[in-house]
Amino acid sequence: MVTREPTEMELRVAKILLIGDGVSMPSGKVRDWIDLSNVQRNSYLRTARAAIRAMRTPTTEMLRDALIGMPVRTEPAAAIWEVLIDAASPQEE
């Protein structure tokens, strides 16, 4: 159950997931966020939150590509990334 208002990033991801599903309504129109019930919205938001949080720990490739040519260690960059993901999708309290 979604217990707090979604962040801007959670809403973006949830709406993209809905578009990706491409499910049509009986009229043939593709469903829009406004067409969903609260239960359906909550389902997309839970999936969006899980997807965002799955990216919390950056991969070696992400760090390598992000830091090309920069004389820095990867640990500070990884810590910043984790803070950004936490802000995009904070854990439930």
Backbone hydrogen bonds in HBPLUS format (Angstrom, degrees):
<---DONOR---> <-ACCEPTOR-->    atom                        ^
c    i                          cat <-CA-CA->   ^        H-A-AA   ^      H-
h    n   atom  resd res      DA  || num        DHA   H-A  angle D-A-AA Bond
n    s   type  num  typ     dist DA aas  dist angle  dist       angle   num
A0011-LEU N   A0007-THR O   3.07 MM   4  6.35 160.2  2.11 151.9 156.4     1
A0012-ARG N   A0008-GLU O   2.99 MM   4  6.27 158.5  2.04 147.3 153.5     2
A0013-VAL N   A0009-MET O   2.98 MM   4  6.20 169.1  1.99 156.3 157.8     3
A0014-ALA N   A0010-GLU O   2.90 MM   4  6.04 162.4  1.93 148.5 154.2     4
A0015-LYS N   A0011-LEU O   2.92 MM   4  6.04 162.5  1.95 153.3 157.3     5
A0016-ILE N   A0012-ARG O   3.05 MM   4  6.28 150.3  2.14 145.3 153.7     6
A0017-LEU N   A0013-VAL O   2.93 MM   4  6.18 152.8  2.00 150.4 158.0     7
A0018-LEU N   A0014-ALA O   3.05 MM   4  6.35 151.2  2.14 144.1 151.6     8
A0019-ILE N   A0015-LYS O   3.00 MM   4  6.28 158.7  2.04 145.0 150.3     9
A0020-GLY N   A0016-ILE O   2.82 MM   4  6.04 156.5  1.87 147.4 154.5    10
A0021-ASP N   A0017-LEU O   2.98 MM   4  6.27 138.0  2.16 141.0 151.6    11
A0021-ASP N   A0018-LEU O   3.12 MM   3  5.13 126.8  2.42  94.3 108.0    12
A0022-GLY N   A0018-LEU O   3.27 MM   4  6.66 142.7  2.42 143.1 152.2    13
A0022-GLY N   A0019-ILE O   3.04 MM   3  5.19 126.3  2.34  99.4 113.2    14
A0031-ARG N   A0023-VAL O   3.02 MM   8  6.18 173.9  2.02 163.0 162.8    15
A0025-MET N   A0029-LYS O   2.77 MM   4  5.52 167.0  1.79 157.6 159.9    16
A0028-GLY N   A0025-MET O   2.76 MM   3  5.30 161.4  1.80 122.0 128.6    17
A0035-ASP N   A0032-ASP O   2.82 MM   3  5.26 142.8  1.96 112.5 123.9    18
A0036-LEU N   A0033-TRP O   3.18 MM   3  5.59 160.5  2.22 111.5 117.3    19
A0041-ARG N   A0037-SER O   2.92 MM   4  6.23 164.9  1.94 157.0 161.2    20
A0042-ASN N   A0038-ASN O   2.87 MM   4  6.01 163.9  1.89 149.8 154.5    21
A0043-SER N   A0039-VAL O   3.04 MM   4  6.27 146.8  2.16 141.9 150.7    22
A0044-TYR N   A0040-GLN O   3.07 MM   4  6.44 161.5  2.11 154.4 157.8    23
A0045-LEU N   A0041-ARG O   2.84 MM   4  6.11 158.4  1.89 154.3 161.4    24
A0046-ARG N   A0042-ASN O   2.87 MM   4  6.05 156.7  1.92 147.2 152.8    25
A0047-THR N   A0043-SER O   3.09 MM   4  6.34 160.2  2.13 147.2 152.5    26
A0048-ALA N   A0044-TYR O   2.84 MM   4  6.04 157.2  1.89 148.7 155.7    27
A0049-ARG N   A0045-LEU O   2.85 MM   4  6.04 162.6  1.88 151.5 155.7    28
A0050-ALA N   A0046-ARG O   3.01 MM   4  6.22 157.9  2.05 145.4 151.5    29
A0051-ALA N   A0047-THR O   2.93 MM   4  6.15 157.1  1.98 149.0 155.4    30
A0052-ILE N   A0048-ALA O   2.93 MM   4  6.17 164.5  1.95 156.2 159.7    31
A0053-ARG N   A0049-ARG O   2.94 MM   4  6.04 169.4  1.95 151.3 154.7    32
A0054-ALA N   A0050-ALA O   2.94 MM   4  6.02 134.7  2.15 139.7 151.2    33
A0055-MET N   A0052-ILE O   3.01 MM   3  5.51 152.5  2.09 110.8 119.3    34
A0056-ARG N   A0053-ARG O   3.10 MM   3  5.12 164.0  2.12 109.9 111.6    35
A0063-LEU N   A0059-THR O   3.10 MM   4  6.43 168.0  2.12 157.0 158.7    36
A0064-ARG N   A0060-THR O   2.86 MM   4  6.01 165.0  1.88 153.6 158.6    37
A0065-ASP N   A0061-GLU O   2.90 MM   4  5.96 172.2  1.91 151.6 154.2    38
A0066-ALA N   A0062-MET O   2.91 MM   4  5.94 153.2  1.98 146.3 154.3    39
A0067-LEU N   A0063-LEU O   3.01 MM   4  5.96 142.0  2.16 144.0 152.5    40
A0070-MET N   A0067-LEU O   2.94 MM   3  5.26 164.5  1.97 135.4 135.0    41
A0072-VAL N   A0070-MET O   2.86 MM   2  5.61 136.9  2.05 104.3  92.2    42
A0078-ALA N   A0074-THR O   2.87 MM   4  6.07 159.6  1.91 160.1 166.4    43
A0079-ALA N   A0075-GLU O   2.95 MM   4  6.16 157.1  2.00 152.1 158.3    44
A0080-ILE N   A0076-PRO O   2.99 MM   4  6.23 157.2  2.05 148.6 154.1    45
A0081-TRP N   A0077-ALA O   2.97 MM   4  6.19 162.1  2.00 149.3 154.3    46
A0082-GLU N   A0078-ALA O   2.98 MM   4  6.23 161.0  2.02 150.4 154.8    47
A0083-VAL N   A0079-ALA O   3.10 MM   4  6.36 154.0  2.17 145.9 152.4    48
A0084-LEU N   A0080-ILE O   2.97 MM   4  6.28 155.7  2.03 152.1 159.1    49
A0085-ILE N   A0081-TRP O   2.95 MM   4  6.29 158.7  2.00 156.0 161.5    50
A0086-ASP N   A0082-GLU O   2.91 MM   4  6.10 157.9  1.96 146.4 152.9    51
A0087-ALA N   A0083-VAL O   2.97 MM   4  6.20 146.3  2.08 143.5 152.2    52
A0088-ALA N   A0084-LEU O   2.96 MM   4  6.23 147.2  2.07 143.0 152.5    53
A0089-SER N   A0085-ILE O   2.94 MM   4  6.18 145.9  2.06 150.5 158.9    54
